[in-house]
């Protein structure tokens, strides 16, 4: 992100850090010591690493950067949801969200500033893609949230459902998950991570071969090719059936399922015929359907369906033996609900994109 800048400690894996300390003529154990300060103890500066020798701290300051997203705003909903607006090193802003009691503690994090996918019901897509986040910026949201919520030493889940499409920023996303998984740090297991994607088929196939396999959530939102192209225009290259076939060949552990997220838009994709087509589309896949009644917002040309329509849609799925849930929106009073994030210039107008599916 910064040309000719020294390496950023926030981007470095333990192995990278070991290579750096050895090249610097330092004992290997210093790498583990520094890594723990960042990922276990929530340090945000070299000066805060109090058990390191002063000359080592000075050397670290001279030879490495240590970037941490800065909290610009921290808002709390009446339901306990917290929305953090974070400022990055280049003054770009992103949002992340803490969703308590879901039933676990859950962090919703972003992978890009903006998004190129252009989902018609999501304000984030109206930004376009500003830039990808770095490894340190993706993982850094988790350590900022863990420190802000007092959960550095506790179990929590993360959902990659904030701004951006994780598989569009594939390498940085997967490196960030590996960084968070390290036993010397937050030790976040893949089973506590859910990655939400609109379904970039080549990247889905690549994800299927990863040694660290997060839970998968597919943002489906449609039951016909025409619907899908209208609702998620940039995914015309990968049609609905191509995505479903990628899901059929995606490896699942014995107890795992793929979550299919389905935003219900009144008069667009919420009919009983849509529900019946969805059952057929997902036939044979170990699936859970997460229905998300639209969180209407200015600039979104759709309406939220009536509760009766949502209930009728869910009943069709349940009657066919499908596992189905209807998401209860969290943080709507602080605009921290599904599909409502847009950051323009230096000013935040709304909140985090998609929250706690597949929990």
HELIX and SHEET records of a PDB file:
HELIX    1   1 UNK A    9  UNK A   11  5                                   3    
HELIX    2   2 UNK A   14  UNK A   23  1                                  10    
HELIX    3   3 UNK A   29  UNK A   39  1                                  11    
HELIX    4   4 UNK A   54  UNK A   63  1                                  10    
HELIX    5   5 UNK A  123  UNK A  127  5                                   5    
HELIX    6   6 UNK A  135  UNK A  148  1                                  14    
HELIX    7   7 UNK A  166  UNK A  169  5                                   4    
HELIX    8   8 UNK A  170  UNK A  181  1                                  12    
HELIX    9   9 UNK A  190  UNK A  192  5                                   3    
HELIX   10  10 UNK A  201  UNK A  207  1                                   7    
HELIX   11  11 UNK A  225  UNK A  231  1                                   7    
HELIX   12  12 UNK A  233  UNK A  237  5                                   5    
HELIX   13  13 UNK A  240  UNK A  248  1                                   9    
HELIX   14  14 UNK A  272  UNK A  281  1                                  10    
HELIX   15  15 UNK A  307  UNK A  319  1                                  13    
HELIX   16  16 UNK A  332  UNK A  334  5                                   3    
SHEET    1   A10 UNK A  70  UNK A  76  0                                        
SHEET    2   A10 UNK A  82  UNK A  87 -1                                        
SHEET    3   A10 UNK A  93  UNK A  99 -1                                        
SHEET    4   A10 UNK A 106  UNK A 109 -1                                        
SHEET    5   A10 UNK A 157  UNK A 160  1                                        
SHEET    6   A10 UNK A 193  UNK A 197  1                                        
SHEET    7   A10 UNK A 215  UNK A 219  1                                        
SHEET    8   A10 UNK A 258  UNK A 264  1                                        
SHEET    9   A10 UNK A 287  UNK A 293  1                                        
SHEET   10   A10 UNK A 323  UNK A 326  1                                        
SHEET    1   B 2 UNK A 112  UNK A 114  0                                        
SHEET    2   B 2 UNK A 129  UNK A 132 -1                                        
SHEET    1   C 2 UNK A 343  UNK A 344  0                                        
SHEET    2   C 2 UNK A 347  UNK A 348 -1                                        
END                                                                             
